[in-house]
Amino acid sequence: MTIRLNLNEIIKERNMSQRELARLTNLRPNTISHLCSDKVDRVYLDTLERVCKALDIKVEELIIIE
């Protein structure tokens, strides 16, 4: 089973930059960049919550289980 984040696709669909999402979530741009990569191996629940609130999505839309 592979678990990944759909974040990169979501922000592209919204024509949003990683920097803009970082500003909206008050997270470091490096953190957002890491979450958009395929190399995410762990993430804080607080971080997921901030991203979901900023994008007005449910966590189920953000996490993909393959």
mmCIF file of the N, C-alpha and C atoms, coordinates in Angstrom:
data_MODEL
# 
_entry.id   MODEL 
# 
loop_
_atom_site.group_PDB 
_atom_site.id 
_atom_site.type_symbol 
_atom_site.label_atom_id 
_atom_site.label_alt_id 
_atom_site.label_comp_id 
_atom_site.label_asym_id 
_atom_site.label_entity_id 
_atom_site.label_seq_id 
_atom_site.pdbx_PDB_ins_code 
_atom_site.Cartn_x 
_atom_site.Cartn_y 
_atom_site.Cartn_z 
_atom_site.occupancy 
_atom_site.B_iso_or_equiv 
_atom_site.pdbx_formal_charge 
_atom_site.auth_seq_id 
_atom_site.auth_comp_id 
_atom_site.auth_asym_id 
_atom_site.auth_atom_id 
_atom_site.pdbx_PDB_model_num 
ATOM 1   N N  . MET A 1 1  ? 0.848   -1.175 0.000   1.00 0.00 ? 1  MET A N  1 
ATOM 2   C CA . MET A 1 1  ? 0.000   0.000  0.000   1.00 0.00 ? 1  MET A CA 1 
ATOM 3   C C  . MET A 1 1  ? 0.896   1.243  0.000   1.00 0.00 ? 1  MET A C  1 
ATOM 4   N N  . THR A 1 2  ? 0.591   2.167  -0.863  1.00 0.00 ? 2  THR A N  1 
ATOM 5   C CA . THR A 1 2  ? 1.313   3.427  -0.939  1.00 0.00 ? 2  THR A CA 1 
ATOM 6   C C  . THR A 1 2  ? 0.367   4.560  -0.546  1.00 0.00 ? 2  THR A C  1 
ATOM 7   N N  . ILE A 1 3  ? 0.860   5.450  0.289   1.00 0.00 ? 3  ILE A N  1 
ATOM 8   C CA . ILE A 1 3  ? 0.089   6.624  0.705   1.00 0.00 ? 3  ILE A CA 1 
ATOM 9   C C  . ILE A 1 3  ? 0.830   7.852  0.205   1.00 0.00 ? 3  ILE A C  1 
ATOM 10  N N  . ARG A 1 4  ? 0.109   8.747  -0.466  1.00 0.00 ? 4  ARG A N  1 
ATOM 11  C CA . ARG A 1 4  ? 0.735   9.966  -0.948  1.00 0.00 ? 4  ARG A CA 1 
ATOM 12  C C  . ARG A 1 4  ? -0.232  11.131 -0.809  1.00 0.00 ? 4  ARG A C  1 
ATOM 13  N N  . LEU A 1 5  ? 0.314   12.319 -0.927  1.00 0.00 ? 5  LEU A N  1 
ATOM 14  C CA . LEU A 1 5  ? -0.501  13.530 -0.862  1.00 0.00 ? 5  LEU A CA 1 
ATOM 15  C C  . LEU A 1 5  ? -0.806  14.023 -2.271  1.00 0.00 ? 5  LEU A C  1 
ATOM 16  N N  . ASN A 1 6  ? -2.004  14.478 -2.450  1.00 0.00 ? 6  ASN A N  1 
ATOM 17  C CA . ASN A 1 6  ? -2.490  14.980 -3.724  1.00 0.00 ? 6  ASN A CA 1 
ATOM 18  C C  . ASN A 1 6  ? -2.314  16.502 -3.805  1.00 0.00 ? 6  ASN A C  1 
ATOM 19  N N  . LEU A 1 7  ? -1.474  17.058 -2.981  1.00 0.00 ? 7  LEU A N  1 
ATOM 20  C CA . LEU A 1 7  ? -1.370  18.510 -2.834  1.00 0.00 ? 7  LEU A CA 1 
ATOM 21  C C  . LEU A 1 7  ? -0.924  19.207 -4.105  1.00 0.00 ? 7  LEU A C  1 
ATOM 22  N N  . ASN A 1 8  ? 0.067   18.688 -4.761  1.00 0.00 ? 8  ASN A N  1 
ATOM 23  C CA . ASN A 1 8  ? 0.576   19.333 -5.968  1.00 0.00 ? 8  ASN A CA 1 
ATOM 24  C C  . ASN A 1 8  ? -0.527  19.461 -7.022  1.00 0.00 ? 8  ASN A C  1 
ATOM 25  N N  . GLU A 1 9  ? -1.300  18.412 -7.212  1.00 0.00 ? 9  GLU A N  1 
ATOM 26  C CA . GLU A 1 9  ? -2.385  18.434 -8.187  1.00 0.00 ? 9  GLU A CA 1 
ATOM 27  C C  . GLU A 1 9  ? -3.469  19.432 -7.798  1.00 0.00 ? 9  GLU A C  1 
ATOM 28  N N  . ILE A 1 10 ? -3.789  19.483 -6.514  1.00 0.00 ? 10 ILE A N  1 
ATOM 29  C CA . ILE A 1 10 ? -4.844  20.388 -6.040  1.00 0.00 ? 10 ILE A CA 1 
ATOM 30  C C  . ILE A 1 10 ? -4.461  21.838 -6.264  1.00 0.00 ? 10 ILE A C  1 
ATOM 31  N N  . ILE A 1 11 ? -3.228  22.206 -5.911  1.00 0.00 ? 11 ILE A N  1 
ATOM 32  C CA . ILE A 1 11 ? -2.864  23.617 -6.085  1.00 0.00 ? 11 ILE A CA 1 
ATOM 33  C C  . ILE A 1 11 ? -2.721  23.981 -7.563  1.00 0.00 ? 11 ILE A C  1 
ATOM 34  N N  . LYS A 1 12 ? -2.316  23.027 -8.394  1.00 0.00 ? 12 LYS A N  1 
ATOM 35  C CA . LYS A 1 12 ? -2.257  23.296 -9.833  1.00 0.00 ? 12 LYS A CA 1 
ATOM 36  C C  . LYS A 1 12 ? -3.650  23.533 -10.398 1.00 0.00 ? 12 LYS A C  1 
ATOM 37  N N  . GLU A 1 13 ? -4.634  22.734 -9.961  1.00 0.00 ? 13 GLU A N  1 
ATOM 38  C CA . GLU A 1 13 ? -6.014  22.903 -10.408 1.00 0.00 ? 13 GLU A CA 1 
ATOM 39  C C  . GLU A 1 13 ? -6.552  24.284 -10.037 1.00 0.00 ? 13 GLU A C  1 
ATOM 40  N N  . ARG A 1 14 ? -6.079  24.818 -8.950  1.00 0.00 ? 14 ARG A N  1 
ATOM 41  C CA . ARG A 1 14 ? -6.556  26.120 -8.459  1.00 0.00 ? 14 ARG A CA 1 
ATOM 42  C C  . ARG A 1 14 ? -5.691  27.282 -8.934  1.00 0.00 ? 14 ARG A C  1 
ATOM 43  N N  . ASN A 1 15 ? -4.723  26.977 -9.790  1.00 0.00 ? 15 ASN A N  1 
ATOM 44  C CA . ASN A 1 15 ? -3.789  28.001 -10.267 1.00 0.00 ? 15 ASN A CA 1 
ATOM 45  C C  . ASN A 1 15 ? -3.149  28.758 -9.106  1.00 0.00 ? 15 ASN A C  1 
ATOM 46  N N  . MET A 1 16 ? -2.763  28.017 -8.105  1.00 0.00 ? 16 MET A N  1 
ATOM 47  C CA . MET A 1 16 ? -2.164  28.582 -6.894  1.00 0.00 ? 16 MET A CA 1 
ATOM 48  C C  . MET A 1 16 ? -0.695  28.184 -6.843  1.00 0.00 ? 16 MET A C  1 
ATOM 49  N N  . SER A 1 17 ? 0.119   29.077 -6.369  1.00 0.00 ? 17 SER A N  1 
ATOM 50  C CA . SER A 1 17 ? 1.539   28.755 -6.220  1.00 0.00 ? 17 SER A CA 1 
ATOM 51  C C  . SER A 1 17 ? 1.791   28.149 -4.838  1.00 0.00 ? 17 SER A C  1 
ATOM 52  N N  . GLN A 1 18 ? 2.894   27.455 -4.735  1.00 0.00 ? 18 GLN A N  1 
ATOM 53  C CA . GLN A 1 18 ? 3.294   26.911 -3.443  1.00 0.00 ? 18 GLN A CA 1 
ATOM 54  C C  . GLN A 1 18 ? 3.541   28.041 -2.456  1.00 0.00 ? 18 GLN A C  1 
ATOM 55  N N  . ARG A 1 19 ? 4.103   29.122 -2.941  1.00 0.00 ? 19 ARG A N  1 
ATOM 56  C CA . ARG A 1 19 ? 4.388   30.270 -2.068  1.00 0.00 ? 19 ARG A CA 1 
ATOM 57  C C  . ARG A 1 19 ? 3.096   30.875 -1.516  1.00 0.00 ? 19 ARG A C  1 
ATOM 58  N N  . GLU A 1 20 ? 2.067   30.941 -2.354  1.00 0.00 ? 20 GLU A N  1 
ATOM 59  C CA . GLU A 1 20 ? 0.783   31.479 -1.898  1.00 0.00 ? 20 GLU A CA 1 
ATOM 60  C C  . GLU A 1 20 ? 0.171   30.567 -0.835  1.00 0.00 ? 20 GLU A C  1 
ATOM 61  N N  . LEU A 1 21 ? 0.261   29.257 -1.041  1.00 0.00 ? 21 LEU A N  1 
ATOM 62  C CA . LEU A 1 21 ? -0.258  28.331 -0.037  1.00 0.00 ? 21 LEU A CA 1 
ATOM 63  C C  . LEU A 1 21 ? 0.531   28.446 1.261   1.00 0.00 ? 21 LEU A C  1 
ATOM 64  N N  . ALA A 1 22 ? 1.825   28.620 1.166   1.00 0.00 ? 22 ALA A N  1 
ATOM 65  C CA . ALA A 1 22 ? 2.650   28.807 2.362   1.00 0.00 ? 22 ALA A CA 1 
ATOM 66  C C  . ALA A 1 22 ? 2.191   30.042 3.137   1.00 0.00 ? 22 ALA A C  1 
ATOM 67  N N  . ARG A 1 23 ? 1.893   31.099 2.416   1.00 0.00 ? 23 ARG A N  1 
ATOM 68  C CA . ARG A 1 23 ? 1.423   32.333 3.065   1.00 0.00 ? 23 ARG A CA 1 
ATOM 69  C C  . ARG A 1 23 ? 0.071   32.105 3.745   1.00 0.00 ? 23 ARG A C  1 
ATOM 70  N N  . LEU A 1 24 ? -0.845  31.416 3.060   1.00 0.00 ? 24 LEU A N  1 
ATOM 71  C CA . LEU A 1 24 ? -2.180  31.175 3.606   1.00 0.00 ? 24 LEU A CA 1 
ATOM 72  C C  . LEU A 1 24 ? -2.160  30.257 4.830   1.00 0.00 ? 24 LEU A C  1 
ATOM 73  N N  . THR A 1 25 ? -1.232  29.329 4.858   1.00 0.00 ? 25 THR A N  1 
ATOM 74  C CA . THR A 1 25 ? -1.158  28.364 5.956   1.00 0.00 ? 25 THR A CA 1 
ATOM 75  C C  . THR A 1 25 ? -0.216  28.789 7.067   1.00 0.00 ? 25 THR A C  1 
ATOM 76  N N  . ASN A 1 26 ? 0.583   29.812 6.785   1.00 0.00 ? 26 ASN A N  1 
ATOM 77  C CA . ASN A 1 26 ? 1.616   30.260 7.719   1.00 0.00 ? 26 ASN A CA 1 
ATOM 78  C C  . ASN A 1 26 ? 2.650   29.151 7.962   1.00 0.00 ? 26 ASN A C  1 
ATOM 79  N N  . LEU A 1 27 ? 2.908   28.385 6.888   1.00 0.00 ? 27 LEU A N  1 
ATOM 80  C CA . LEU A 1 27 ? 3.951   27.365 6.920   1.00 0.00 ? 27 LEU A CA 1 
ATOM 81  C C  . LEU A 1 27 ? 5.115   27.843 6.064   1.00 0.00 ? 27 LEU A C  1 
ATOM 82  N N  . ARG A 1 28 ? 6.290   27.308 6.307   1.00 0.00 ? 28 ARG A N  1 
ATOM 83  C CA . ARG A 1 28 ? 7.464   27.696 5.509   1.00 0.00 ? 28 ARG A CA 1 
ATOM 84  C C  . ARG A 1 28 ? 7.295   27.213 4.068   1.00 0.00 ? 28 ARG A C  1 
ATOM 85  N N  . PRO A 1 29 ? 7.748   27.985 3.097   1.00 0.00 ? 29 PRO A N  1 
ATOM 86  C CA . PRO A 1 29 ? 7.690   27.536 1.698   1.00 0.00 ? 29 PRO A CA 1 
ATOM 87  C C  . PRO A 1 29 ? 8.380   26.191 1.490   1.00 0.00 ? 29 PRO A C  1 
ATOM 88  N N  . ASN A 1 30 ? 9.466   25.930 2.232   1.00 0.00 ? 30 ASN A N  1 
ATOM 89  C CA . ASN A 1 30 ? 10.147  24.637 2.127   1.00 0.00 ? 30 ASN A CA 1 
ATOM 90  C C  . ASN A 1 30 ? 9.250   23.482 2.569   1.00 0.00 ? 30 ASN A C  1 
ATOM 91  N N  . THR A 1 31 ? 8.419   23.734 3.558   1.00 0.00 ? 31 THR A N  1 
ATOM 92  C CA . THR A 1 31 ? 7.494   22.707 4.032   1.00 0.00 ? 31 THR A CA 1 
ATOM 93  C C  . THR A 1 31 ? 6.472   22.378 2.954   1.00 0.00 ? 31 THR A C  1 
ATOM 94  N N  . ILE A 1 32 ? 5.913   23.401 2.331   1.00 0.00 ? 32 ILE A N  1 
ATOM 95  C CA . ILE A 1 32 ? 4.933   23.191 1.260   1.00 0.00 ? 32 ILE A CA 1 
ATOM 96  C C  . ILE A 1 32 ? 5.591   22.481 0.086   1.00 0.00 ? 32 ILE A C  1 
ATOM 97  N N  . SER A 1 33 ? 6.787   22.887 -0.266  1.00 0.00 ? 33 SER A N  1 
ATOM 98  C CA . SER A 1 33 ? 7.513   22.243 -1.353  1.00 0.00 ? 33 SER A CA 1 
ATOM 99  C C  . SER A 1 33 ? 7.718   20.757 -1.059  1.00 0.00 ? 33 SER A C  1 
ATOM 100 N N  . HIS A 1 34 ? 8.081   20.444 0.156   1.00 0.00 ? 34 HIS A N  1 
ATOM 101 C CA . HIS A 1 34 ? 8.275   19.045 0.555   1.00 0.00 ? 34 HIS A CA 1 
ATOM 102 C C  . HIS A 1 34 ? 6.966   18.264 0.448   1.00 0.00 ? 34 HIS A C  1 
ATOM 103 N N  . LEU A 1 35 ? 5.864   18.865 0.894   1.00 0.00 ? 35 LEU A N  1 
ATOM 104 C CA . LEU A 1 35 ? 4.570   18.192 0.838   1.00 0.00 ? 35 LEU A CA 1 
ATOM 105 C C  . LEU A 1 35 ? 4.111   17.961 -0.600  1.00 0.00 ? 35 LEU A C  1 
ATOM 106 N N  . CYS A 1 36 ? 4.556   18.789 -1.513  1.00 0.00 ? 36 CYS A N  1 
ATOM 107 C CA . CYS A 1 36 ? 4.191   18.653 -2.925  1.00 0.00 ? 36 CYS A CA 1 
ATOM 108 C C  . CYS A 1 36 ? 5.062   17.628 -3.644  1.00 0.00 ? 36 CYS A C  1 
ATOM 109 N N  . SER A 1 37 ? 6.125   17.208 -3.024  1.00 0.00 ? 37 SER A N  1 
ATOM 110 C CA . SER A 1 37 ? 7.032   16.245 -3.660  1.00 0.00 ? 37 SER A CA 1 
ATOM 111 C C  . SER A 1 37 ? 6.536   14.811 -3.432  1.00 0.00 ? 37 SER A C  1 
ATOM 112 N N  . ASP A 1 38 ? 7.167   13.880 -4.094  1.00 0.00 ? 38 ASP A N  1 
ATOM 113 C CA . ASP A 1 38 ? 6.825   12.469 -3.923  1.00 0.00 ? 38 ASP A CA 1 
ATOM 114 C C  . ASP A 1 38 ? 7.633   11.815 -2.809  1.00 0.00 ? 38 ASP A C  1 
ATOM 115 N N  . LYS A 1 39 ? 8.394   12.591 -2.075  1.00 0.00 ? 39 LYS A N  1 
ATOM 116 C CA . LYS A 1 39 ? 9.291   12.040 -1.057  1.00 0.00 ? 39 LYS A CA 1 
ATOM 117 C C  . LYS A 1 39 ? 8.788   12.250 0.371   1.00 0.00 ? 39 LYS A C  1 
ATOM 118 N N  . VAL A 1 40 ? 7.501   12.516 0.526   1.00 0.00 ? 40 VAL A N  1 
ATOM 119 C CA . VAL A 1 40 ? 6.941   12.732 1.858   1.00 0.00 ? 40 VAL A CA 1 
ATOM 120 C C  . VAL A 1 40 ? 6.873   11.396 2.584   1.00 0.00 ? 40 VAL A C  1 
ATOM 121 N N  . ASP A 1 41 ? 7.506   11.329 3.745   1.00 0.00 ? 41 ASP A N  1 
ATOM 122 C CA . ASP A 1 41 ? 7.444   10.095 4.519   1.00 0.00 ? 41 ASP A CA 1 
ATOM 123 C C  . ASP A 1 41 ? 6.761   10.289 5.868   1.00 0.00 ? 41 ASP A C  1 
ATOM 124 N N  . ARG A 1 42 ? 6.536   11.534 6.242   1.00 0.00 ? 42 ARG A N  1 
ATOM 125 C CA . ARG A 1 42 ? 5.784   11.833 7.459   1.00 0.00 ? 42 ARG A CA 1 
ATOM 126 C C  . ARG A 1 42 ? 5.316   13.286 7.413   1.00 0.00 ? 42 ARG A C  1 
ATOM 127 N N  . VAL A 1 43 ? 4.234   13.520 8.104   1.00 0.00 ? 43 VAL A N  1 
ATOM 128 C CA . VAL A 1 43 ? 3.682   14.869 8.159   1.00 0.00 ? 43 VAL A CA 1 
ATOM 129 C C  . VAL A 1 43 ? 2.906   15.023 9.466   1.00 0.00 ? 43 VAL A C  1 
ATOM 130 N N  . TYR A 1 44 ? 2.989   16.180 10.053  1.00 0.00 ? 44 TYR A N  1 
ATOM 131 C CA . TYR A 1 44 ? 2.252   16.455 11.282  1.00 0.00 ? 44 TYR A CA 1 
ATOM 132 C C  . TYR A 1 44 ? 0.775   16.650 10.964  1.00 0.00 ? 44 TYR A C  1 
ATOM 133 N N  . LEU A 1 45 ? -0.071  16.180 11.866  1.00 0.00 ? 45 LEU A N  1 
ATOM 134 C CA . LEU A 1 45 ? -1.510  16.348 11.671  1.00 0.00 ? 45 LEU A CA 1 
ATOM 135 C C  . LEU A 1 45 ? -1.895  17.825 11.641  1.00 0.00 ? 45 LEU A C  1 
ATOM 136 N N  . ASP A 1 46 ? -1.223  18.632 12.437  1.00 0.00 ? 46 ASP A N  1 
ATOM 137 C CA . ASP A 1 46 ? -1.475  20.070 12.438  1.00 0.00 ? 46 ASP A CA 1 
ATOM 138 C C  . ASP A 1 46 ? -1.202  20.673 11.058  1.00 0.00 ? 46 ASP A C  1 
ATOM 139 N N  . THR A 1 47 ? -0.174  20.199 10.407  1.00 0.00 ? 47 THR A N  1 
ATOM 140 C CA . THR A 1 47 ? 0.164   20.684 9.069   1.00 0.00 ? 47 THR A CA 1 
ATOM 141 C C  . THR A 1 47 ? -0.932  20.308 8.084   1.00 0.00 ? 47 THR A C  1 
ATOM 142 N N  . LEU A 1 48 ? -1.393  19.063 8.140   1.00 0.00 ? 48 LEU A N  1 
ATOM 143 C CA . LEU A 1 48 ? -2.489  18.638 7.271   1.00 0.00 ? 48 LEU A CA 1 
ATOM 144 C C  . LEU A 1 48 ? -3.737  19.477 7.517   1.00 0.00 ? 48 LEU A C  1 
ATOM 145 N N  . GLU A 1 49 ? -4.012  19.747 8.777   1.00 0.00 ? 49 GLU A N  1 
ATOM 146 C CA . GLU A 1 49 ? -5.183  20.545 9.136   1.00 0.00 ? 49 GLU A CA 1 
ATOM 147 C C  . GLU A 1 49 ? -5.077  21.959 8.555   1.00 0.00 ? 49 GLU A C  1 
ATOM 148 N N  . ARG A 1 50 ? -3.928  22.575 8.664   1.00 0.00 ? 50 ARG A N  1 
ATOM 149 C CA . ARG A 1 50 ? -3.739  23.926 8.116   1.00 0.00 ? 50 ARG A CA 1 
ATOM 150 C C  . ARG A 1 50 ? -3.940  23.953 6.605   1.00 0.00 ? 50 ARG A C  1 
ATOM 151 N N  . VAL A 1 51 ? -3.370  22.956 5.925   1.00 0.00 ? 51 VAL A N  1 
ATOM 152 C CA . VAL A 1 51 ? -3.489  22.889 4.469   1.00 0.00 ? 51 VAL A CA 1 
ATOM 153 C C  . VAL A 1 51 ? -4.944  22.689 4.073   1.00 0.00 ? 51 VAL A C  1 
ATOM 154 N N  . CYS A 1 52 ? -5.619  21.782 4.743   1.00 0.00 ? 52 CYS A N  1 
ATOM 155 C CA . CYS A 1 52 ? -7.025  21.519 4.423   1.00 0.00 ? 52 CYS A CA 1 
ATOM 156 C C  . CYS A 1 52 ? -7.900  22.754 4.668   1.00 0.00 ? 52 CYS A C  1 
ATOM 157 N N  . LYS A 1 53 ? -7.664  23.445 5.760   1.00 0.00 ? 53 LYS A N  1 
ATOM 158 C CA . LYS A 1 53 ? -8.438  24.662 6.039   1.00 0.00 ? 53 LYS A CA 1 
ATOM 159 C C  . LYS A 1 53 ? -8.179  25.729 4.994   1.00 0.00 ? 53 LYS A C  1 
ATOM 160 N N  . ALA A 1 54 ? -6.933  25.925 4.630   1.00 0.00 ? 54 ALA A N  1 
ATOM 161 C CA . ALA A 1 54 ? -6.583  26.960 3.654   1.00 0.00 ? 54 ALA A CA 1 
ATOM 162 C C  . ALA A 1 54 ? -7.190  26.672 2.284   1.00 0.00 ? 54 ALA A C  1 
ATOM 163 N N  . LEU A 1 55 ? -7.253  25.387 1.923   1.00 0.00 ? 55 LEU A N  1 
ATOM 164 C CA . LEU A 1 55 ? -7.784  25.001 0.617   1.00 0.00 ? 55 LEU A CA 1 
ATOM 165 C C  . LEU A 1 55 ? -9.271  24.663 0.667   1.00 0.00 ? 55 LEU A C  1 
ATOM 166 N N  . ASP A 1 56 ? -9.847  24.678 1.860   1.00 0.00 ? 56 ASP A N  1 
ATOM 167 C CA . ASP A 1 56 ? -11.252 24.346 2.071   1.00 0.00 ? 56 ASP A CA 1 
ATOM 168 C C  . ASP A 1 56 ? -11.571 22.963 1.493   1.00 0.00 ? 56 ASP A C  1 
ATOM 169 N N  . ILE A 1 57 ? -10.774 21.981 1.910   1.00 0.00 ? 57 ILE A N  1 
ATOM 170 C CA . ILE A 1 57 ? -10.967 20.600 1.477   1.00 0.00 ? 57 ILE A CA 1 
ATOM 171 C C  . ILE A 1 57 ? -10.954 19.684 2.689   1.00 0.00 ? 57 ILE A C  1 
ATOM 172 N N  . LYS A 1 58 ? -11.423 18.462 2.487   1.00 0.00 ? 58 LYS A N  1 
ATOM 173 C CA . LYS A 1 58 ? -11.359 17.443 3.529   1.00 0.00 ? 58 LYS A CA 1 
ATOM 174 C C  . LYS A 1 58 ? -10.046 16.692 3.388   1.00 0.00 ? 58 LYS A C  1 
ATOM 175 N N  . VAL A 1 59 ? -9.597  16.128 4.469   1.00 0.00 ? 59 VAL A N  1 
ATOM 176 C CA . VAL A 1 59 ? -8.329  15.393 4.461   1.00 0.00 ? 59 VAL A CA 1 
ATOM 177 C C  . VAL A 1 59 ? -8.402  14.216 3.483   1.00 0.00 ? 59 VAL A C  1 
ATOM 178 N N  . GLU A 1 60 ? -9.592  13.671 3.273   1.00 0.00 ? 60 GLU A N  1 
ATOM 179 C CA . GLU A 1 60 ? -9.765  12.565 2.330   1.00 0.00 ? 60 GLU A CA 1 
ATOM 180 C C  . GLU A 1 60 ? -9.444  12.978 0.896   1.00 0.00 ? 60 GLU A C  1 
ATOM 181 N N  . GLU A 1 61 ? -9.571  14.262 0.605   1.00 0.00 ? 61 GLU A N  1 
ATOM 182 C CA . GLU A 1 61 ? -9.247  14.771 -0.734  1.00 0.00 ? 61 GLU A CA 1 
ATOM 183 C C  . GLU A 1 61 ? -7.745  14.963 -0.895  1.00 0.00 ? 61 GLU A C  1 
ATOM 184 N N  . LEU A 1 62 ? -7.059  15.111 0.212   1.00 0.00 ? 62 LEU A N  1 
ATOM 185 C CA . LEU A 1 62 ? -5.634  15.393 0.203   1.00 0.00 ? 62 LEU A CA 1 
ATOM 186 C C  . LEU A 1 62 ? -4.786  14.117 0.198   1.00 0.00 ? 62 LEU A C  1 
ATOM 187 N N  . ILE A 1 63 ? -5.259  13.088 0.878   1.00 0.00 ? 63 ILE A N  1 
ATOM 188 C CA . ILE A 1 63 ? -4.491  11.847 1.003   1.00 0.00 ? 63 ILE A CA 1 
ATOM 189 C C  . ILE A 1 63 ? -5.014  10.814 0.015   1.00 0.00 ? 63 ILE A C  1 
ATOM 190 N N  . ILE A 1 64 ? -4.098  10.201 -0.709  1.00 0.00 ? 64 ILE A N  1 
ATOM 191 C CA . ILE A 1 64 ? -4.451  9.157  -1.665  1.00 0.00 ? 64 ILE A CA 1 
ATOM 192 C C  . ILE A 1 64 ? -3.777  7.864  -1.226  1.00 0.00 ? 64 ILE A C  1 
ATOM 193 N N  . ILE A 1 65 ? -4.553  6.797  -1.161  1.00 0.00 ? 65 ILE A N  1 
ATOM 194 C CA . ILE A 1 65 ? -4.030  5.479  -0.824  1.00 0.00 ? 65 ILE A CA 1 
ATOM 195 C C  . ILE A 1 65 ? -4.080  4.638  -2.090  1.00 0.00 ? 65 ILE A C  1 
ATOM 196 N N  . GLU A 1 66 ? -2.903  4.171  -2.494  1.00 0.00 ? 66 GLU A N  1 
ATOM 197 C CA . GLU A 1 66 ? -2.823  3.374  -3.724  1.00 0.00 ? 66 GLU A CA 1 
ATOM 198 C C  . GLU A 1 66 ? -2.536  1.927  -3.407  1.00 0.00 ? 66 GLU A C  1 
# 
